[in-house]
């Protein structure tokens, strides 16, 4: 093997050895230390709240708590096995304050754990708000008890019963009793403070739409409606419906105005249809009358001499009866019509036309012949026999 090959082989072996060392001992690895495994807080001073923002534990300032701290010895035989467990309170910008007179002693052998119980721990008087419960594990020796091996910080919020932590108008005691969130002044985010909803409006601070009408409580207050009644004015229309219609949800006259408006619209529609139908009928009637009155050979015009004495004005013609109108229609249609056509022309009801035609048929004014489901009405001499005679004559 050449010198160069030996050098390359040596470098490869070095790389392999270094890699194996790195794999066995991770970079930055430190030996395990003795420390806090678990902290449990109980007692009458602990507030049972439905929500704990940021994992905070809520406490009453005037009641004691119990704290159980579990410590594990991970010294692997390097420690002396004698430890001290201490409780402190911590406020931002302030030095820590001891919650117990002395740290509790704890003796552990390597690889074991044990629990220290602190009973009837009281918080410093008049110290409320967001704070921190600090649990320390110290290495206890004959001369000192100051070497901190581990420190656990637990966020707590300390309250006074008569205070109002979230400034929503409800005392802390009242919110806890009702199961409300003592740190949220508007739990349902409807723009109304919880205290306003409970004390002033009677709405539900945990429901943004207390009456279920589709309008948020805050919006109802702004518009002058009742957030606890789906129909504020009691007119049978919900506030949400009136909002859609553009009517006043605080006036019980809304249904009356809607009824009047509906009648006006219906009247306009019906009137328009009637005028339209009559207009076309009048135009058609005038056209037929003009066509029938036109004479291709009009008589020569004559000049009438003025009468020496004025003639008496003629008497007005008598009004046509219903029977006269039917006879006139038949004459204008060649002496024969369908009954349905007569109904359309006269705009009478079917019952009226049927009764009138039956009477006229009985007195011989007309002839009525039923063909299938249709009745044919004709004048004397214009019935089906006359039609057949005309056809034979044309043949």
C-alpha positions as CSV (number, residue, x, y, z in Angstrom):
1,X,0.0,0.0,0.0
2,X,1.4,3.4,-0.9
3,X,1.8,6.2,1.5
4,X,-1.0,8.2,0.0
5,X,-3.4,5.2,0.3
6,X,-2.5,4.8,4.0
7,X,-3.3,8.4,4.7
8,X,-6.7,8.2,3.1
9,X,-7.5,5.0,5.0
10,X,-6.6,6.7,8.3
11,X,-8.8,9.7,7.6
12,X,-11.8,7.4,6.8
13,X,-11.3,5.5,10.1
14,X,-11.2,8.8,12.0
15,X,-14.4,10.0,10.4
16,X,-16.2,6.7,11.3
17,X,-15.1,6.9,15.0
18,X,-16.2,10.6,15.3
19,X,-19.6,9.8,13.9
20,X,-20.1,6.9,16.3
21,X,-19.2,9.1,19.2
22,X,-21.7,11.8,18.1
23,X,-24.4,9.2,17.7
24,X,-23.9,7.8,21.2
25,X,-23.6,11.3,23.0
26,X,-26.0,13.8,21.4
27,X,-24.7,17.3,21.1
28,X,-25.8,19.5,24.0
29,X,-26.9,16.5,26.2
30,X,-26.8,17.2,29.9
31,X,-27.1,14.8,32.8
32,X,-30.6,14.5,34.3
33,X,-31.2,16.7,37.3
34,X,-33.4,16.4,40.4
35,X,-36.6,18.5,40.0
36,X,-40.4,19.0,40.2
37,X,-42.5,16.4,38.5
38,X,-46.0,17.6,39.5
39,X,-47.8,20.3,41.4
40,X,-51.5,20.0,42.5
41,X,-53.4,22.8,44.2
42,X,-56.6,22.2,46.1
43,X,-58.6,23.6,48.9
44,X,-61.4,26.1,49.6
45,X,-59.3,28.9,48.1
46,X,-59.4,27.4,44.6
47,X,-62.1,28.9,42.4
48,X,-63.9,26.5,40.0
49,X,-64.1,28.5,36.8
50,X,-65.4,27.3,33.4
51,X,-62.4,28.8,31.6
52,X,-58.9,29.4,32.7
53,X,-57.1,31.7,30.2
54,X,-53.4,31.0,29.8
55,X,-53.8,28.0,32.1
56,X,-54.1,30.3,35.2
57,X,-55.5,28.9,38.4
58,X,-58.0,31.3,40.1
59,X,-57.7,31.7,43.9
60,X,-59.7,33.6,46.6
61,X,-57.4,35.9,48.5
62,X,-59.1,35.3,51.8
63,X,-59.1,31.5,51.8
64,X,-56.2,29.0,52.2
65,X,-55.1,26.4,49.7
66,X,-53.3,23.1,49.8
67,X,-50.3,22.3,47.6
68,X,-48.9,18.9,46.8
69,X,-45.4,18.8,45.2
70,X,-43.9,15.7,43.7
71,X,-40.1,15.7,43.4
72,X,-38.0,13.1,41.6
73,X,-34.3,12.4,42.3
74,X,-32.4,12.1,39.0
75,X,-29.0,12.7,40.4
76,X,-27.8,9.1,39.5
77,X,-25.9,9.0,42.8
78,X,-24.1,12.4,42.4
79,X,-26.3,14.2,44.9
80,X,-26.5,13.9,48.7
81,X,-30.2,13.0,48.7
82,X,-31.3,15.8,51.0
83,X,-33.6,18.4,49.5
84,X,-35.8,21.4,50.5
85,X,-39.1,22.2,48.8
86,X,-40.2,25.9,49.0
87,X,-43.3,27.9,48.0
88,X,-43.2,31.6,47.0
89,X,-45.4,34.2,45.4
90,X,-44.1,36.4,42.6
91,X,-45.5,39.6,41.1
92,X,-44.1,41.5,38.1
93,X,-41.4,43.9,39.1
94,X,-41.5,42.8,42.8
95,X,-39.2,40.4,44.8
96,X,-40.5,37.0,45.6
97,X,-42.4,36.5,48.9
98,X,-42.3,33.2,50.9
99,X,-45.7,31.6,51.4
100,X,-44.4,29.2,54.1
101,X,-42.1,30.0,57.0
102,X,-39.7,27.2,56.2
103,X,-39.0,24.9,53.2
104,X,-40.1,21.3,53.7
105,X,-37.3,18.8,54.0
106,X,-37.3,15.7,51.7
107,X,-34.8,12.8,51.6
108,X,-34.6,10.8,48.4
109,X,-32.4,8.1,47.1
110,X,-31.2,8.1,43.5
111,X,-34.0,7.3,40.9
112,X,-36.9,7.6,43.4
113,X,-39.6,10.3,43.9
114,X,-41.8,11.5,46.8
115,X,-44.5,14.1,47.5
116,X,-44.4,17.0,49.9
117,X,-47.8,18.4,51.1
118,X,-48.3,22.0,52.2
119,X,-51.6,22.6,54.1
120,X,-53.5,25.8,54.7
121,X,-51.2,28.0,52.7
122,X,-52.5,31.6,52.7
123,X,-51.9,34.3,50.1
124,X,-50.5,37.7,51.2
125,X,-53.4,40.0,52.2
126,X,-54.5,42.6,49.7
127,X,-52.3,41.2,47.0
128,X,-54.6,40.4,44.1
129,X,-54.5,40.1,40.3
130,X,-52.4,38.0,38.0
131,X,-49.3,36.5,39.8
132,X,-47.1,33.4,39.9
133,X,-46.8,30.5,42.4
134,X,-43.1,29.5,42.4
135,X,-42.1,26.0,43.6
136,X,-38.4,25.5,44.1
137,X,-36.3,22.4,44.8
138,X,-33.1,23.2,46.6
139,X,-30.1,21.1,47.5
140,X,-29.9,21.0,51.3
141,X,-26.5,20.7,53.0
142,X,-25.4,21.2,56.5
143,X,-24.3,24.7,55.9
144,X,-26.9,26.2,53.5
145,X,-30.2,25.6,51.7
146,X,-29.7,28.0,48.9
147,X,-28.7,26.0,45.8
148,X,-31.7,25.9,43.5
149,X,-31.9,22.6,41.6
150,X,-35.2,23.2,39.8
151,X,-37.9,25.9,39.7
152,X,-41.6,25.4,38.6
153,X,-43.8,28.5,37.8
154,X,-47.6,28.2,38.0
155,X,-49.7,31.2,36.8
156,X,-52.4,32.1,39.3
157,X,-55.0,34.9,39.5
158,X,-56.0,36.0,43.0
159,X,-59.4,37.6,43.5
160,X,-61.4,39.4,46.2
161,X,-65.0,38.2,46.5
162,X,-66.5,41.6,46.3
163,X,-64.2,42.8,43.6
164,X,-64.9,43.0,39.8
165,X,-61.8,41.6,38.2
166,X,-62.9,42.0,34.5
167,X,-64.9,45.3,35.3
168,X,-68.1,44.1,33.7
169,X,-70.4,45.3,36.4
170,X,-70.7,41.9,38.2
171,X,-68.9,41.0,41.4
172,X,-66.4,38.1,41.3
173,X,-68.6,36.1,43.7
174,X,-71.7,36.6,41.5
175,X,-69.8,35.5,38.3
176,X,-68.4,32.4,40.0
177,X,-71.9,31.4,41.4
178,X,-73.4,31.8,37.9
179,X,-70.6,29.9,36.2
180,X,-69.4,32.9,34.2
181,X,-65.9,33.8,33.1
182,X,-64.5,36.2,35.7
183,X,-61.8,37.4,33.3
184,X,-64.0,38.2,30.3
185,X,-66.2,41.2,30.5
186,X,-68.2,40.3,27.3
187,X,-68.4,36.5,27.2
188,X,-70.7,36.3,24.1
189,X,-69.0,39.1,22.2
190,X,-72.3,40.9,21.5
191,X,-70.8,44.4,22.5
192,X,-72.8,44.4,25.8
193,X,-71.0,44.1,29.1
194,X,-72.0,41.0,31.1
195,X,-73.2,43.3,33.9
196,X,-75.4,45.3,31.6
197,X,-77.0,42.1,30.2
198,X,-77.8,40.7,33.7
199,X,-78.7,43.9,35.6
200,X,-80.1,46.2,32.9
201,X,-81.5,44.3,30.0
202,X,-82.2,40.9,31.4
203,X,-80.5,39.1,28.5
204,X,-78.2,36.1,28.6
205,X,-74.5,37.2,28.8
206,X,-73.4,33.8,27.4
207,X,-75.7,34.0,24.3
208,X,-75.2,36.7,21.6
209,X,-78.8,36.4,20.5
210,X,-80.8,35.9,23.7
211,X,-84.3,35.8,22.1
212,X,-83.2,33.8,19.0
213,X,-84.6,36.3,16.5
214,X,-81.5,36.4,14.4
215,X,-80.3,39.9,15.6
216,X,-77.5,40.2,18.1
217,X,-78.3,41.7,21.5
218,X,-76.1,44.7,21.1
219,X,-77.7,45.5,17.7
220,X,-81.2,45.3,19.3
221,X,-80.2,47.7,22.0
222,X,-78.9,50.2,19.4
223,X,-82.2,49.9,17.4
224,X,-84.4,50.2,20.4
225,X,-85.8,46.7,20.3
226,X,-86.0,44.2,23.2
227,X,-83.1,41.6,23.1
228,X,-85.2,39.2,25.2
229,X,-88.3,39.2,22.9
230,X,-88.2,37.9,19.4
231,X,-91.2,40.1,18.6
232,X,-90.6,43.3,20.4
233,X,-93.9,45.0,19.5
234,X,-96.1,41.9,19.7
235,X,-97.5,42.3,16.1
236,X,-96.9,38.8,15.1
237,X,-93.8,39.6,13.0
238,X,-90.4,38.8,14.4
239,X,-87.9,41.7,14.7
240,X,-85.7,39.9,12.1
241,X,-88.7,39.7,9.6
242,X,-89.5,43.4,10.1
243,X,-85.9,44.2,9.5
244,X,-86.0,42.3,6.2
245,X,-89.3,44.1,5.2
246,X,-88.0,47.5,6.2
247,X,-90.8,48.1,8.7
248,X,-90.7,49.4,12.3
249,X,-90.1,46.5,14.8
250,X,-91.3,48.7,17.6
251,X,-94.7,49.5,16.1
252,X,-97.6,47.1,16.4
253,X,-99.4,48.7,13.4
254,X,-97.1,47.0,10.9
255,X,-99.6,44.3,9.9
256,X,-102.3,46.9,9.2
257,X,-100.0,48.9,7.0
258,X,-98.9,45.8,5.1
259,X,-102.6,44.8,4.6
260,X,-103.4,48.3,3.3
261,X,-100.4,48.2,1.0
262,X,-101.4,44.7,-0.3
263,X,-105.0,45.8,-1.0
264,X,-103.7,48.8,-2.9
265,X,-101.4,46.7,-5.0
266,X,-104.2,44.1,-5.7
267,X,-106.6,46.9,-6.6
268,X,-104.2,48.5,-9.0
269,X,-103.5,45.1,-10.7
270,X,-107.1,44.1,-11.0
271,X,-108.1,47.6,-12.3
272,X,-105.3,47.6,-14.8
273,X,-106.4,44.2,-16.2
274,X,-110.1,45.3,-16.4
275,X,-109.2,48.5,-18.2
276,X,-106.9,46.7,-20.6
277,X,-109.6,44.2,-21.5
278,X,-112.3,46.8,-21.9
279,X,-110.0,49.0,-23.9
280,X,-109.4,46.3,-26.5
281,X,-113.1,45.4,-26.6
282,X,-114.0,49.0,-27.3
283,X,-111.5,49.3,-30.0
284,X,-112.7,46.1,-31.7
285,X,-116.3,47.2,-31.4
286,X,-115.7,50.6,-32.9
287,X,-113.8,49.0,-35.8
288,X,-116.7,46.6,-36.5
289,X,-119.3,49.4,-36.2
290,X,-117.3,51.6,-38.6
291,X,-117.0,48.7,-41.1
292,X,-120.7,47.9,-41.0
293,X,-121.9,51.5,-41.3
294,X,-119.7,52.2,-44.4
295,X,-121.9,52.3,-47.6
296,X,-120.0,51.9,-50.9
297,X,-122.8,53.9,-52.7
298,X,-124.0,56.6,-50.4
299,X,-127.2,58.4,-51.4
300,X,-126.9,61.9,-52.8
301,X,-126.9,64.7,-50.4
302,X,-130.2,66.6,-50.2
303,X,-130.7,70.0,-48.8
304,X,-133.5,70.1,-46.3
305,X,-135.5,73.3,-46.0
306,X,-135.7,74.6,-42.5
307,X,-139.0,73.8,-40.8
308,X,-141.0,76.8,-39.8
309,X,-141.7,75.3,-36.4
310,X,-139.2,73.4,-34.3
311,X,-140.0,69.8,-33.9
312,X,-140.2,68.2,-30.4
313,X,-137.1,66.4,-29.3
314,X,-137.4,62.6,-29.6
315,X,-137.8,60.6,-26.5
316,X,-134.7,58.8,-25.3
317,X,-134.5,55.1,-26.2
318,X,-135.4,52.6,-23.6
319,X,-132.4,50.7,-22.1
320,X,-131.7,47.3,-23.5
321,X,-132.7,44.3,-21.4
322,X,-130.3,41.3,-20.9
323,X,-132.3,39.3,-23.5
324,X,-132.1,42.2,-26.0
325,X,-128.3,42.2,-25.5
326,X,-128.1,38.5,-26.3
327,X,-130.3,38.9,-29.4
328,X,-128.1,41.8,-30.6
329,X,-125.0,39.7,-30.1
330,X,-126.5,36.8,-32.1
331,X,-127.5,39.1,-34.9
332,X,-124.0,40.7,-35.0
333,X,-122.5,37.2,-35.2
334,X,-124.6,35.8,-38.1
335,X,-127.4,34.5,-35.9
336,X,-125.4,31.7,-34.2
337,X,-122.9,31.7,-31.3
338,X,-121.4,29.3,-28.7
339,X,-122.6,29.8,-25.2
340,X,-119.0,30.3,-23.9
341,X,-118.6,33.1,-26.4
342,X,-121.6,34.9,-25.1
343,X,-120.2,34.7,-21.6
344,X,-117.0,36.3,-22.8
345,X,-118.7,39.1,-24.7
346,X,-121.1,40.0,-22.0
347,X,-118.6,39.5,-19.1
348,X,-121.5,37.9,-17.1
349,X,-121.1,34.9,-14.9
350,X,-121.7,31.4,-16.5
351,X,-124.6,30.8,-14.1
352,X,-126.3,34.1,-15.1
353,X,-125.9,33.4,-18.9
354,X,-127.1,29.8,-18.5
355,X,-130.3,30.9,-16.6
356,X,-131.0,33.7,-19.2
357,X,-130.5,31.4,-22.2
358,X,-132.8,28.7,-20.7
359,X,-135.5,31.3,-20.2
360,X,-135.1,32.6,-23.8
361,X,-135.2,29.1,-25.1
362,X,-138.4,28.3,-23.3
363,X,-140.2,31.4,-24.7
364,X,-138.9,30.7,-28.2
365,X,-136.7,33.7,-28.6
366,X,-133.7,31.5,-29.3
367,X,-132.8,27.9,-30.0
368,X,-130.3,26.1,-27.8
369,X,-128.6,22.9,-29.0
370,X,-126.1,20.8,-27.0
371,X,-123.2,19.4,-29.1
372,X,-120.9,17.4,-26.9
373,X,-119.9,19.6,-24.0
374,X,-120.7,22.8,-25.9
375,X,-124.1,24.6,-26.3
376,X,-124.9,26.3,-29.6
377,X,-127.2,29.3,-29.3
378,X,-129.0,30.5,-32.5
379,X,-131.8,32.7,-33.7
380,X,-134.9,31.2,-35.3
381,X,-133.9,30.1,-38.8
382,X,-130.2,30.1,-38.1
383,X,-129.9,26.7,-36.4
384,X,-128.0,23.7,-37.6
385,X,-130.7,22.8,-40.1
386,X,-130.3,26.2,-41.8
387,X,-126.5,25.6,-42.0
388,X,-127.1,22.2,-43.7
389,X,-129.5,23.8,-46.2
390,X,-126.9,26.4,-47.1
391,X,-124.3,23.7,-47.6
392,X,-126.7,21.7,-49.9
393,X,-127.5,24.8,-51.9
394,X,-123.9,25.5,-52.5
395,X,-123.3,21.9,-53.7
